[in-house]
Amino acid sequence: MACKSAISYHLSVTRVATQKDIQQNQQCVCCPEAVVRTIVTMLNFKLLKSPSFLLLTLSGFFTMLGIYCPFIFIAQRAEDMKITKEWSTLLITAIGISNTIGRITCGVTSCFPKMDSLVISYVTMFITGGIIIISNYLHTLNGQMTFAILFGFNIG
């Protein structure tokens, strides 16, 4: 039964090449009709009529919009806290190094059968939000470095 539905799905999203497709393949056209047709099929705006899908999309948009703010503002914030320029730029480096370690750790952890990568992602996003809130109360170099390391590790 699953095989039949997979075949019907495949047939519903594929189309036979038209004469215009064949002519455009022989010519060197920048954006052939087949590409345009595929993009129009993939961008199904009917999904945005679903409130749950729209909420999920907006949630993901604002999450991704906000997750990179510390990268942009951490050096300026550190300088406002009277941390030297050399140390404030090292905070960005600390985020990058701990991000790499976090990504490797998350990848290894998700390989275990009982670990759900979606749960790991949600938990680390929740922890990251808490870390960002707490970072406003860390006014020393050690506090900002701790924030940078924990933030980088958790967004990885």
SULBEL-V577167 format. One record per residue. N is the residue number from 1. RES is the residue in three letters. D_LAST is the distance of its C-alpha to the last C-alpha in Angstrom with 2 decimals. Layout:
BEGIN
N_RES_D_LAST ; N_RES_D_LAST
END
This chain:
BEGIN
1_MET_39.22 ; 2_ALA_35.52 ; 3_CYS_36.65 ; 4_LYS_39.04 ; 5_SER_36.51 ; 6_ALA_34.14 ; 7_ILE_37.09 ; 8_SER_38.16 ; 9_TYR_34.70 ; 10_HIS_34.66 ; 11_LEU_38.13 ; 12_SER_37.26 ; 13_VAL_34.53 ; 14_THR_36.36 ; 15_ARG_39.49 ; 16_VAL_42.22 ; 17_ALA_42.41 ; 18_THR_45.02 ; 19_GLN_47.69 ; 20_LYS_45.89 ; 21_ASP_42.70 ; 22_ILE_44.87 ; 23_GLN_46.58 ; 24_GLN_43.33 ; 25_ASN_42.02 ; 26_GLN_45.18 ; 27_GLN_44.75 ; 28_CYS_41.72 ; 29_VAL_40.36 ; 30_CYS_37.12 ; 31_CYS_36.13 ; 32_PRO_38.13 ; 33_GLU_39.06 ; 34_ALA_37.03 ; 35_VAL_33.78 ; 36_VAL_34.80 ; 37_ARG_35.80 ; 38_THR_32.48 ; 39_ILE_30.52 ; 40_VAL_32.94 ; 41_THR_32.51 ; 42_MET_28.70 ; 43_LEU_28.81 ; 44_ASN_30.61 ; 45_PHE_31.06 ; 46_LYS_32.87 ; 47_LEU_29.56 ; 48_LEU_29.27 ; 49_LYS_32.47 ; 50_SER_30.72 ; 51_PRO_29.73 ; 52_SER_26.96 ; 53_PHE_25.39 ; 54_LEU_25.91 ; 55_LEU_24.27 ; 56_LEU_21.20 ; 57_THR_21.10 ; 58_LEU_21.59 ; 59_SER_18.97 ; 60_GLY_16.32 ; 61_PHE_17.86 ; 62_PHE_17.83 ; 63_THR_14.29 ; 64_MET_13.12 ; 65_LEU_15.89 ; 66_GLY_14.91 ; 67_ILE_11.16 ; 68_TYR_12.00 ; 69_CYS_15.04 ; 70_PRO_13.85 ; 71_PHE_13.20 ; 72_ILE_16.74 ; 73_PHE_18.54 ; 74_ILE_17.29 ; 75_ALA_19.77 ; 76_GLN_22.60 ; 77_ARG_22.04 ; 78_ALA_22.13 ; 79_GLU_25.32 ; 80_ASP_26.77 ; 81_MET_26.29 ; 82_LYS_28.39 ; 83_ILE_25.70 ; 84_THR_26.77 ; 85_LYS_25.40 ; 86_GLU_24.39 ; 87_TRP_22.25 ; 88_SER_20.78 ; 89_THR_19.56 ; 90_LEU_18.09 ; 91_LEU_15.83 ; 92_ILE_14.05 ; 93_THR_13.97 ; 94_ALA_12.55 ; 95_ILE_9.58 ; 96_GLY_9.18 ; 97_ILE_9.93 ; 98_SER_7.83 ; 99_ASN_4.64 ; 100_THR_6.51 ; 101_ILE_7.48 ; 102_GLY_4.57 ; 103_ARG_4.32 ; 104_ILE_7.99 ; 105_THR_8.49 ; 106_CYS_7.30 ; 107_GLY_9.43 ; 108_VAL_12.17 ; 109_THR_12.28 ; 110_SER_12.70 ; 111_CYS_15.56 ; 112_PHE_17.66 ; 113_PRO_20.22 ; 114_LYS_20.18 ; 115_MET_16.47 ; 116_ASP_15.76 ; 117_SER_12.43 ; 118_LEU_13.44 ; 119_VAL_14.13 ; 120_ILE_10.85 ; 121_SER_9.25 ; 122_TYR_12.14 ; 123_VAL_12.14 ; 124_THR_8.71 ; 125_MET_9.83 ; 126_PHE_13.11 ; 127_ILE_12.10 ; 128_THR_10.30 ; 129_GLY_13.65 ; 130_GLY_15.60 ; 131_ILE_14.00 ; 132_ILE_14.82 ; 133_ILE_18.29 ; 134_ILE_18.94 ; 135_SER_18.01 ; 136_ASN_21.26 ; 137_TYR_23.24 ; 138_LEU_21.87 ; 139_HIS_24.33 ; 140_THR_24.25 ; 141_LEU_22.43 ; 142_ASN_21.21 ; 143_GLY_19.99 ; 144_GLN_18.12 ; 145_MET_16.61 ; 146_THR_15.56 ; 147_PHE_14.05 ; 148_ALA_12.18 ; 149_ILE_10.81 ; 150_LEU_9.99 ; 151_PHE_8.57 ; 152_GLY_6.26 ; 153_PHE_5.32 ; 154_ASN_5.29 ; 155_ILE_3.79 ; 156_GLY_0.00
END
